[in-house]
Amino acid sequence: MDKKKELEFIGKNTDQYLQIQKRTLESRLDKIDLSKDKHAEIIKGETLKNVRDKGLSLLGPMGDVINTVITWNDGINQNINEAKKMILLEQYFTQADEHSIAIQQLQSFITNPQGNTLFNKILRIVDDSPPDPELTYHLSNVLKKIIEDGNFEELFEKHKYALGQIERLTPQAITIIADYSNWPPIRLTTSIAFGPKVTSDFYMEFTTAYSQSKSITDTNKIKRIQHSVVEIQNLGLMYAYRAENDMTKCQLTDIGQELLNYIT
């Protein structure tokens, strides 16, 4: 399997890839002699401070185990991160009308000091999350938006701030924001308001209405949605106001609306 096909497989089948690679880890660990007598002999008379100071070699077979696990994980982590980045860029190019223009724009972006900083910020968000097709799709939209806006020097602080906010959000929360046009109205039985704006929590009612609108009945999924709604509300990205017929509408704040422009 060539490298590109291997990365495509890893990106789309991460769980299966890890299970396959688990065998290589088991094989390496099986070759290490973990005899208690040998281990005890190596560390006899050594203090914990000495162990830390002298490093893994002092631990003998146990040091070999630790080194094997770290080395194996570094290789696996590198492959997974490469796969996620490849999927991100593939999705970016998929959205482009002309690939040649998209390539030129990307080249200008990553060779600009401010653009390169923003590009690596996006890649760090990808690195810090498990493989998630929805997240990489949203981030490919972010990449496309920033590149098409141009003026990387002038807009650097604006883009940097938006990326900082996106980085604080879970993939589920980003997806809910991206689905803003489908947010349903909610009904609050009791609430505290300042004028038409609701100042008390409304995440439970929103979660119920949103889950029902998506025909989601799985309890665990509903709990994850509620956690994301709390996250969005606490970050000041959404608010609720009283509308007609005793209904309440939820809207994005100005900052939330700004993030929406990046991810859709």
Secondary structure, 3 states (H helix, E strand, C coil): CCHHHHHHHHHHCHHHHHHHHHHHHHHHHHCCCCCHHHHHHHHCCCCHHHHHHHCHHHHCHHHHHHHHHHHHHHHHHHHHHHHHHHHHHHHHHHCCCCHHHHHHHHHHHHCCHHHHHHHHHHHHHHHCCCCCHHHHHHHHHHHHHHHHHCCHHHHHHHHHHHHHHHHHCCHHHHHHHHCHHHCCCECCCCCCEECCEECCCCHHHHHHHHHHHCCCCCHHHHHHHHHHHHHHHHCCCEEEEECCCCCEEEEECHHHHHHHHHHC
